[in-house]
Amino acid sequence: MSAVHEMEIRVRYQETDGQRRVHHANFLTYFETGRTEMLRAHGHTYRQFENDGLFMVVSEAHVSYRAAAEYDDLLLLRTRVEKIGAAHIKHAYEVIRGTHILVTGSTTVVCVDAEGRVRRLPDWMLEHHPSSAAAPPDPSAAAGGSAIVDREGLP
C-alpha cells in the first residue's frame, strides 16, 4: 500500500461555523475521509473489514490548527501512513490551501472484532506496506486469548 494519498475537499457551508470557517471538529471527519479513500485507492473498502467482522476504531487523535479554512475553499488533504503494526495503523495528515498548510494531525486506528477484541490487521494490508515487515504477532495470541480495548489503553 502506498504510504501517501492526496485528495481534494471543497468546504461545504454546513461544515462551517457562524464565521464561515470550518468548525474544528470537521477536520477529524476530513481525516476519516482521507483514510477510507486511501484504502479505496488501493482496491479495498472499509466495507470489506466489516464483512470480515473487523472494525477500525480510533484510539488516538491529534489536531493542530495553523490557519482557518473557509466556506468554498478548495483544500488538498494529504494522508500518510506513518506506522503500521500487527493491529494498528498511525496516519498523519496535512490540510493544505494553495501552498499553505492550514492543519496537521494524526490518528491511530486499532483493528477490533465485533466484541471489541483487538485483532491482527488483514494480511493483505500488512503485505503491502513497507513499515510492516517486522510486525509483531497478534496481541491477542500473546495474552492466550482475546485482548479487550478498554479505557486503560491498548494491550
ABEGO torsion letter per residue (X at the ends): XBABBBBBBBBBAAABBAAGBBBAAAAAAAAAAAAAAAAAAAGBBAAAAAAAGBBBBBABBBBBBABBBBBGBBBBBBBBBABBBAABBBBBBBBBBEABBABBBBBBBBBBBAAGBBBBBBAAAAAABAAAAABBBBAAAAAGEBBBBBAAEBX
